[in-house]
Amino acid sequence: MEIRTIDGFRLALLDTRLDAYVAKEIGPTLDDLCRQGVKKLLFDFSRTEYISSAGLRLLISTEKKMQESGGRCILFSLQPNVRRVFEMAGITHLFPICDSEEEALKSFG
């Protein structure tokens, strides 16, 4: 995972897989961002082809921490098979999901 800052937003560019191994690896970084008071966290799924239940749990946990501090996560550029996992898990209502980075940045308005 690569973290960039764009116009005061933090953007997490995810790798091709968000499975249990990767979730364990990037979880501390996401926790640090929450502790640092980051309020606007974007997740770029453009390269992500697979997400497991551990990956979903990590995102849900991160979103809860962000909301507790008045922040928000926005997901964008979900590949169709990854979007289906979110839909099948019934959690699409937990996150704003945008088609592009531009749309995600505008949604923080």
C-alpha positions as CSV (number, residue, x, y, z in Angstrom):
1,M,0.0,0.0,0.0
2,E,1.2,3.4,-0.9
3,I,0.0,6.5,1.0
4,R,-0.1,9.9,-0.7
5,T,-1.3,13.3,0.3
6,I,-3.5,15.2,-2.2
7,D,-4.9,18.6,-1.3
8,G,-5.1,17.7,2.4
9,F,-6.5,14.3,1.8
10,R,-4.7,11.0,2.4
11,L,-5.0,8.5,-0.4
12,A,-4.2,4.8,0.2
13,L,-3.4,3.1,-3.1
14,L,-4.1,-0.6,-2.4
15,D,-2.2,-3.5,-4.0
16,T,-3.8,-6.3,-6.1
17,R,-4.9,-8.2,-3.1
18,L,-6.5,-7.2,0.2
19,D,-6.4,-10.5,2.0
20,A,-5.6,-11.5,5.6
21,Y,-1.9,-11.2,5.1
22,V,-2.1,-7.8,3.6
23,A,-4.7,-6.6,6.1
24,K,-2.3,-7.6,9.0
25,E,0.5,-5.8,7.2
26,I,-1.3,-2.5,6.5
27,G,-3.5,-2.4,9.6
28,P,-0.9,-0.6,11.8
29,T,-0.4,2.1,9.1
30,L,-4.2,2.7,8.9
31,D,-4.4,2.8,12.7
32,D,-1.5,5.4,12.8
33,L,-3.4,7.6,10.3
34,C,-6.5,7.5,12.5
35,R,-4.4,8.3,15.6
36,Q,-2.8,11.2,13.8
37,G,-6.2,12.8,13.3
38,V,-6.6,12.2,9.6
39,K,-10.2,13.1,8.7
40,K,-10.3,12.4,5.0
41,L,-9.0,9.0,3.8
42,L,-9.5,7.8,0.3
43,F,-8.9,4.2,-0.8
44,D,-7.9,3.6,-4.4
45,F,-9.0,0.1,-5.5
46,S,-8.0,0.5,-9.1
47,R,-5.4,-2.2,-8.8
48,T,-7.2,-4.4,-6.4
49,E,-8.5,-7.6,-7.9
50,Y,-9.3,-9.6,-4.7
51,I,-10.6,-8.7,-1.3
52,S,-11.2,-11.2,1.5
53,S,-13.3,-11.1,4.6
54,A,-10.2,-9.9,6.6
55,G,-9.8,-7.1,4.1
56,L,-13.5,-6.1,4.6
57,R,-13.1,-6.2,8.4
58,L,-10.0,-3.9,8.2
59,L,-11.9,-1.4,6.1
60,I,-15.0,-1.5,8.4
61,S,-12.7,-1.1,11.5
62,T,-10.9,1.8,9.9
63,E,-14.2,3.5,8.9
64,K,-15.4,3.2,12.5
65,K,-12.2,4.7,13.9
66,M,-12.4,7.6,11.4
67,Q,-16.1,8.3,12.2
68,E,-15.3,8.4,16.0
69,S,-12.9,11.2,15.3
70,G,-15.2,13.0,12.9
71,G,-13.5,11.6,9.8
72,R,-14.6,9.5,6.8
73,C,-13.3,6.9,4.4
74,I,-14.3,7.0,0.7
75,L,-13.6,4.1,-1.6
76,F,-13.2,4.5,-5.4
77,S,-12.4,2.7,-8.6
78,L,-13.6,-0.7,-7.3
79,Q,-13.1,-3.5,-9.9
80,P,-16.4,-5.2,-10.7
81,N,-15.5,-8.4,-8.8
82,V,-14.4,-6.5,-5.7
83,R,-17.6,-4.4,-5.8
84,R,-19.6,-7.6,-6.0
85,V,-17.9,-8.8,-2.7
86,F,-19.0,-5.5,-1.0
87,E,-22.6,-6.0,-2.3
88,M,-22.7,-9.7,-1.3
89,A,-21.5,-8.8,2.2
90,G,-24.2,-6.2,2.4
91,I,-21.8,-3.4,3.4
92,T,-22.0,-0.9,0.5
93,H,-24.1,1.4,2.7
94,L,-21.2,1.8,5.2
95,F,-18.9,3.6,2.7
96,P,-19.3,6.2,0.0
97,I,-18.2,4.4,-3.1
98,C,-17.2,6.5,-6.1
99,D,-16.2,5.7,-9.6
100,S,-13.1,7.9,-9.8
101,E,-10.6,9.7,-7.8
102,E,-12.0,13.0,-9.0
103,E,-15.5,12.1,-7.8
104,A,-14.1,10.9,-4.4
105,L,-12.3,14.2,-3.9
106,K,-15.4,16.2,-4.8
107,S,-17.6,14.1,-2.4
108,F,-15.7,15.5,0.6
109,G,-16.8,18.9,-0.7
